[in-house]
Amino acid sequence: MYDIYRGVPQTRAASSLSGALDRARDLLARVPSIAHPADLDLFVFFAKHPRTLIASDQLARMLGYSLHEIAQSLDVLLASGVLTRAQNPSRPARLYMFATDSADDESLSALVELASSRHGRLALRRALADTRADHARARPSETGEDAPVLSRVRPFGAGPRLATSRRPRTDVQRRGSRDG
């Protein structure tokens, strides 16, 4: 196979990645509720665990996103009908149910299938990053603003932030910071 843009032979891996990327773009266009990596990660989590009793802070810790990002993504998935939530006022944990009887069940199942492999997840993340970059470029001309404001943008490949990434300070470091 040839890369039509460069005129050089294309490797099988690059060919399959571009095919997966095209498929990912197509699926994300059919499932507009997934527009951020946190949306995708929550979608995959609930597809693998269709009935889950869990608190939002536990989801944030498990998936490596801030509580605010998880809350936004949960709201998006709940509003789109992909998830339903049963609340019990006496418990902080809520029962989330993955909606398998959605109107566009074929697209959702294809998205789950693609996201089930590492290769597919990478293609989906790259497609999400491309889509967000396209929206960011289109936004200033539409609104007349100088720079786009994207509250949930994180550079592609940065990965989720982990709550445990900070090391605790030692007593010596604490004393040194007070004296200095």
Rosetta silent file (secondary structure, phi, psi, omega in degrees, C-alpha in Angstrom):
SEQUENCE: MYDIYRGVPQTRAASSLSGALDRARDLLARVPSIAHPADLDLFVFFAKHPRTLIASDQLARMLGYSLHEIAQSLDVLLASGVLTRAQNPSRPARLYMFATDSADDESLSALVELASSRHGRLALRRALADTRADHARARPSETGEDAPVLSRVRPFGAGPRLATSRRPRTDVQRRGSRDG
SCORE:     score description
SCORE:     0.000 S_00000001
   1 L     0.000  148.130  179.731    0.000    0.000    0.000 S_00000001
   2 E  -113.563  143.208  172.354    1.108    3.549   -0.698 S_00000001
   3 E   -80.719  111.992 -173.393    0.643    6.634    1.356 S_00000001
   4 L   -67.204  -20.893 -178.533   -1.039    8.882   -1.206 S_00000001
   5 L   -84.111  -30.129 -177.556    0.150   12.043    0.542 S_00000001
   6 L  -109.064  -17.495 -179.425    3.829   11.136    0.668 S_00000001
   7 L    72.565   26.420 -179.212    4.152    8.709   -2.225 S_00000001
   8 E  -122.380  156.119  176.900    5.944    6.137   -0.089 S_00000001
   9 E   -59.830  141.802 -178.555    5.032    2.596    0.884 S_00000001
  10 L  -105.199  137.334  179.020    2.857    2.490    3.968 S_00000001
  11 L   -73.634  160.630  179.510    3.410   -0.085    6.699 S_00000001
  12 H   -63.614  -38.559  179.984    0.622   -2.415    7.709 S_00000001
  13 H   -65.286  -43.055  179.308    0.496   -0.897   11.210 S_00000001
  14 H   -65.747  -36.998  178.835    0.182    2.642    9.852 S_00000001
  15 H   -65.014  -43.866 -179.623   -2.483    1.481    7.434 S_00000001
  16 H   -70.509  -31.466  177.380   -4.512   -0.181   10.175 S_00000001
  17 H   -67.490  -42.053  179.456   -4.092    2.862   12.427 S_00000001
  18 H   -67.736  -34.675  175.622   -5.413    5.172    9.729 S_00000001
  19 H   -65.848  -42.129  177.839   -8.319    2.767    9.134 S_00000001
  20 H   -66.554  -35.646  179.377   -9.070    2.669   12.862 S_00000001
  21 H   -67.229  -41.028  176.309   -8.798    6.454   13.010 S_00000001
  22 H   -63.591  -42.235  178.435  -11.303    6.828   10.167 S_00000001
  23 H   -64.451  -40.327  179.037  -13.646    4.374   11.876 S_00000001
  24 H   -63.392  -43.542  178.366  -13.222    6.233   15.190 S_00000001
  25 H   -61.525  -41.978  179.169  -14.080    9.571   13.567 S_00000001
  26 H   -62.938  -45.446 -179.383  -17.149    8.036   11.961 S_00000001
  27 H   -66.446  -41.223  179.746  -18.356    6.508   15.236 S_00000001
  28 H   -67.140  -29.249  175.257  -17.740    9.680   17.223 S_00000001
  29 H   -69.146  -31.465  179.440  -19.735   11.620   14.637 S_00000001
  30 H   -83.558  -18.580  178.473  -22.651    9.199   15.186 S_00000001
  31 L  -121.481   79.409 -173.642  -22.342    9.396   19.000 S_00000001
  32 L   -69.105  -10.625 -179.540  -22.027   13.147   19.654 S_00000001
  33 L   -72.671  -14.500  178.916  -22.298   12.755   23.429 S_00000001
  34 L  -102.543  102.832 -176.601  -18.661   11.608   23.560 S_00000001
  35 L  -127.985    0.793 -176.494  -16.561   14.716   23.021 S_00000001
  36 L  -142.103  149.642  178.746  -13.876   14.455   25.726 S_00000001
  37 H   -55.553  -33.771  177.945  -11.510   11.682   26.842 S_00000001
  38 H   -66.535  -35.954  175.645  -13.289   11.515   30.210 S_00000001
  39 H   -61.124  -45.206 -179.462  -16.582   10.894   28.379 S_00000001
  40 H   -64.328  -45.185 -178.957  -14.953    8.042   26.481 S_00000001
  41 H   -64.306  -40.415  176.185  -13.359    6.523   29.583 S_00000001
  42 H   -65.595  -41.612  178.507  -16.646    6.639   31.498 S_00000001
  43 H   -58.222  -47.749 -179.730  -18.486    5.170   28.515 S_00000001
  44 H   -65.400  -40.830  178.945  -16.040    2.247   28.334 S_00000001
  45 H   -59.556  -48.269 -177.699  -16.160    1.752   32.113 S_00000001
  46 H   -74.321  -23.847  173.896  -19.944    1.548   32.181 S_00000001
  47 H   -68.565  -35.313  178.710  -20.027   -0.658   29.075 S_00000001
  48 H   -81.421  -25.518  179.519  -17.816   -3.140   30.930 S_00000001
  49 L  -127.853   78.019 -170.543  -19.745   -2.688   34.209 S_00000001
  50 L   -64.489  -25.772  175.923  -23.356   -2.086   33.090 S_00000001
  51 E  -127.788  106.605 -172.727  -24.856   -1.968   36.603 S_00000001
  52 E  -131.540  130.769  173.827  -22.514   -0.280   39.054 S_00000001
  53 E  -100.803  107.758 -173.211  -23.045    1.123   42.533 S_00000001
  54 E  -154.966  151.451  176.225  -20.314    3.745   42.889 S_00000001
  55 L   -92.749  155.873 -178.161  -19.696    7.290   44.112 S_00000001
  56 H   -61.824  -38.866 -179.865  -18.397   10.025   41.818 S_00000001
  57 H   -66.935  -31.533  174.945  -15.206   10.487   43.822 S_00000001
  58 H   -67.163  -41.509  176.253  -14.455    6.763   43.457 S_00000001
  59 H   -60.443  -43.512 -179.862  -14.920    7.057   39.692 S_00000001
  60 H   -61.054  -43.831  179.316  -12.577   10.049   39.645 S_00000001
  61 H   -66.582  -42.793 -177.316   -9.892    8.139   41.556 S_00000001
  62 H   -67.625  -39.590 -175.787  -10.254    4.981   39.450 S_00000001
  63 H   -92.794  -12.246  175.220  -10.189    6.742   36.083 S_00000001
  64 L    82.673   24.515  177.248   -7.649    9.410   37.034 S_00000001
  65 L  -112.950  164.824  176.481   -9.707   12.521   36.335 S_00000001
  66 L   -72.227  159.319  179.219  -10.712   15.377   38.598 S_00000001
  67 H   -61.312  -35.841  178.661  -14.095   15.192   40.292 S_00000001
  68 H   -63.896  -44.513  178.900  -15.228   18.174   38.206 S_00000001
  69 H   -63.838  -40.684  178.716  -14.357   16.418   34.918 S_00000001
  70 H   -65.135  -42.413  179.587  -16.147   13.252   36.042 S_00000001
  71 H   -62.182  -42.243  178.118  -19.228   15.236   37.072 S_00000001
  72 H   -63.611  -44.584 -178.540  -19.329   16.978   33.674 S_00000001
  73 H   -67.545  -38.845  176.112  -18.927   13.696   31.790 S_00000001
  74 H   -61.428  -43.052  178.910  -21.570   11.961   33.909 S_00000001
  75 H   -61.011  -40.569  179.849  -23.980   14.814   33.177 S_00000001
  76 H   -64.611  -47.259 -178.201  -23.293   14.499   29.442 S_00000001
  77 H   -68.368  -35.286  176.806  -23.820   10.717   29.417 S_00000001
  78 H   -68.577  -42.045 -179.261  -26.947   10.969   31.570 S_00000001
  79 H   -66.404  -32.329 -178.738  -28.433   13.722   29.379 S_00000001
  80 H   -81.277  -10.633  178.814  -27.784   11.705   26.209 S_00000001
  81 L    88.575    3.271  177.973  -29.528    8.645   27.637 S_00000001
  82 L   -70.439  -32.763  178.750  -26.458    6.407   27.520 S_00000001
  83 E  -121.793  151.154  167.261  -26.596    6.145   31.330 S_00000001
  84 E  -125.431  153.265 -175.677  -29.377    6.159   33.859 S_00000001
  85 E  -131.147  132.021  173.695  -28.889    6.849   37.544 S_00000001
  86 E  -108.101  126.928 -176.764  -30.833    5.676   40.572 S_00000001
  87 L  -106.722  140.520  173.450  -30.282    7.789   43.661 S_00000001
  88 L  -121.982  112.627 -174.728  -30.585    6.770   47.266 S_00000001
  89 L   -60.695  -20.739 -177.923  -30.505    9.820   49.541 S_00000001
  90 L   -86.124   -5.465 -178.866  -29.050    7.847   52.440 S_00000001
  91 L  -129.475  144.571  175.980  -25.911    6.794   50.500 S_00000001
  92 L   -74.543  -26.185  179.507  -23.247    8.749   48.637 S_00000001
  93 L   -77.209  146.358  179.651  -22.903    5.947   46.079 S_00000001
  94 E  -124.569  151.022  177.939  -25.348    5.864   43.207 S_00000001
  95 E   -89.966  118.044  176.695  -26.459    3.046   40.974 S_00000001
  96 E  -105.503  135.998  179.223  -25.526    3.727   37.353 S_00000001
  97 E  -124.449  126.909  177.904  -27.027    1.598   34.598 S_00000001
  98 E   -75.197  125.663 -176.499  -25.660    1.469   31.081 S_00000001
  99 L   -83.659  104.428  179.511  -28.554    1.881   28.639 S_00000001
 100 L   -89.576   -8.674 -179.989  -28.318   -0.942   26.129 S_00000001
 101 L  -101.476   33.170 -179.447  -31.734   -0.183   24.654 S_00000001
 102 L   -68.981  161.120 -178.720  -30.662    3.161   23.229 S_00000001
 103 L   -65.139  -33.485 -178.727  -32.005    4.397   19.897 S_00000001
 104 L  -110.978   55.617 -175.629  -28.582    4.113   18.251 S_00000001
 105 H   -61.552  -33.469 -178.978  -27.598    0.769   19.776 S_00000001
 106 H   -64.620  -43.275  178.565  -25.578   -0.262   16.705 S_00000001
 107 H   -66.327  -40.521  179.450  -23.271    2.759   16.967 S_00000001
 108 H   -64.660  -43.212  179.967  -22.845    2.274   20.714 S_00000001
 109 H   -67.999  -34.758  176.127  -21.960   -1.404   20.347 S_00000001
 110 H   -67.442  -36.663  177.624  -19.496   -0.575   17.538 S_00000001
 111 H   -66.622  -42.066  176.798  -17.934    2.080   19.771 S_00000001
 112 H   -62.420  -42.406  179.762  -17.602   -0.415   22.633 S_00000001
 113 H   -62.590  -44.299  179.232  -16.041   -2.931   20.254 S_00000001
 114 H   -66.559  -39.306 -178.369  -13.495   -0.405   18.965 S_00000001
 115 H   -75.885   -5.795 -179.103  -12.682    0.811   22.475 S_00000001
 116 L   -77.108  -13.341  177.623  -12.102   -2.770   23.660 S_00000001
 117 L  -113.919  155.124  178.658   -8.610   -2.840   22.185 S_00000001
 118 H   -61.119  -43.315  179.713   -5.654   -0.597   22.958 S_00000001
 119 H   -58.111  -43.681  179.177   -5.306    0.190   19.268 S_00000001
 120 H   -68.016  -40.777  178.541   -8.953    1.255   19.094 S_00000001
 121 H   -63.560  -40.324  178.053   -8.753    3.382   22.249 S_00000001
 122 H   -63.107  -42.117  178.338   -5.711    5.204   20.851 S_00000001
 123 H   -63.721  -41.222  178.979   -7.562    5.859   17.594 S_00000001
 124 H   -65.082  -41.828  179.215  -10.603    7.138   19.513 S_00000001
 125 H   -65.046  -41.870  178.755   -8.469    9.442   21.659 S_00000001
 126 H   -64.927  -40.900  178.439   -6.664   10.802   18.606 S_00000001
 127 H   -63.707  -39.255  176.641   -9.996   11.363   16.832 S_00000001
 128 H   -63.344  -43.403  179.705  -11.305   13.198   19.922 S_00000001
 129 H   -63.790  -42.076  178.016   -8.192   15.381   20.009 S_00000001
 130 H   -63.012  -42.956 -179.495   -8.533   16.152   16.290 S_00000001
 131 H   -64.056  -43.609  179.687  -12.206   17.001   16.690 S_00000001
 132 H   -66.555  -36.964  178.096  -11.552   19.307   19.637 S_00000001
 133 H   -66.625  -39.380  177.546   -8.709   21.005   17.741 S_00000001
 134 H   -63.248  -42.226  178.414  -11.007   21.535   14.741 S_00000001
 135 H   -65.792  -36.969  179.858  -13.671   23.084   16.988 S_00000001
 136 H   -66.639  -38.350  178.480  -11.052   25.301   18.622 S_00000001
 137 H   -70.861  -34.578 -177.157   -9.882   26.584   15.221 S_00000001
 138 H   -77.876  -27.525 -173.136  -13.453   27.173   14.033 S_00000001
 139 H   -63.495  -45.158 -176.281  -14.641   28.947   17.151 S_00000001
 140 H   -60.617  -38.924 -179.027  -12.784   32.326   16.876 S_00000001
 141 H   -69.774  -30.765 -179.346  -14.141   33.075   13.400 S_00000001
 142 H   -75.285  -37.429 -174.443  -17.678   32.176   14.470 S_00000001
 143 H  -101.608  -13.755 -178.104  -17.749   34.246   17.637 S_00000001
 144 L    82.495    6.204  179.092  -15.320   37.016   16.745 S_00000001
 145 L   -81.327  158.357  179.094  -13.135   36.203   19.746 S_00000001
 146 L   -77.751  -39.568 -176.556   -9.361   36.229   19.504 S_00000001
 147 L  -134.819  143.641  179.119   -8.729   32.921   21.243 S_00000001
 148 L   -71.869  149.740  175.763  -10.885   29.891   21.909 S_00000001
 149 L  -115.998  109.113  178.734  -11.875   29.060   25.441 S_00000001
 150 L  -119.280  109.155 -173.851  -12.004   25.328   26.033 S_00000001
 151 L   -74.239  -22.936 -174.115  -12.528   24.497   29.678 S_00000001
 152 L  -112.792   19.512 -175.696  -11.968   20.739   29.353 S_00000001
 153 L   -83.131  132.004  172.597   -9.027   20.624   26.945 S_00000001
 154 L  -133.214  137.146 -176.779   -6.013   18.585   27.884 S_00000001
 155 L   -58.276  144.374  179.583   -3.225   17.920   25.353 S_00000001
 156 L   -61.338  137.661  178.260   -3.416   14.576   23.610 S_00000001
 157 L    88.588   -8.882 -179.883   -1.151   12.002   25.230 S_00000001
 158 L   -70.762  -25.779  178.890   -1.042   13.830   28.543 S_00000001
 159 L    73.470  170.324  179.958   -3.233   11.126   30.030 S_00000001
 160 L   -72.145  149.774  175.985   -5.459   11.500   33.022 S_00000001
 161 L   -78.513  135.457  179.938   -4.173   13.273   36.069 S_00000001
 162 L   -99.991  134.331 -179.175   -3.608   10.945   38.960 S_00000001
 163 L   -67.790  -23.137 -176.946   -4.565   12.047   42.430 S_00000001
 164 L   -95.852   14.273 -174.932   -1.643   10.064   43.886 S_00000001
 165 L   -77.259  -17.451  179.164    1.028   11.674   41.703 S_00000001
 166 L   -88.725  136.078  176.810    2.203   14.079   44.425 S_00000001
 167 L   -87.058  141.301  177.472    4.644   12.811   46.982 S_00000001
 168 L   -68.165  145.962  178.856    4.008   13.753   50.604 S_00000001
 169 L   -78.299  145.364  177.947    6.469   16.198   52.076 S_00000001
 170 L   -84.716  167.130  179.040    8.774   14.988   54.793 S_00000001
 171 H   -60.456  -37.613 -179.255    9.153   16.694   58.159 S_00000001
 172 H   -65.102  -41.545  178.698   12.553   18.076   57.097 S_00000001
 173 H   -66.656  -34.928  178.879   11.049   19.650   53.981 S_00000001
 174 H   -68.171  -44.323  179.767    8.229   21.178   56.024 S_00000001
 175 H   -64.654  -39.368 -179.019   10.610   22.684   58.563 S_00000001
 176 H   -65.229  -34.782 -178.800   12.851   24.012   55.788 S_00000001
 177 H   -74.324  -24.945  177.707    9.969   25.766   54.057 S_00000001
 178 H   -78.533  -33.763 -176.496    8.963   27.590   57.290 S_00000001
 179 H   -75.386  -32.040 -168.340   12.486   28.804   58.012 S_00000001
 180 L   -74.181    0.000    0.000   13.209   30.021   54.472 S_00000001
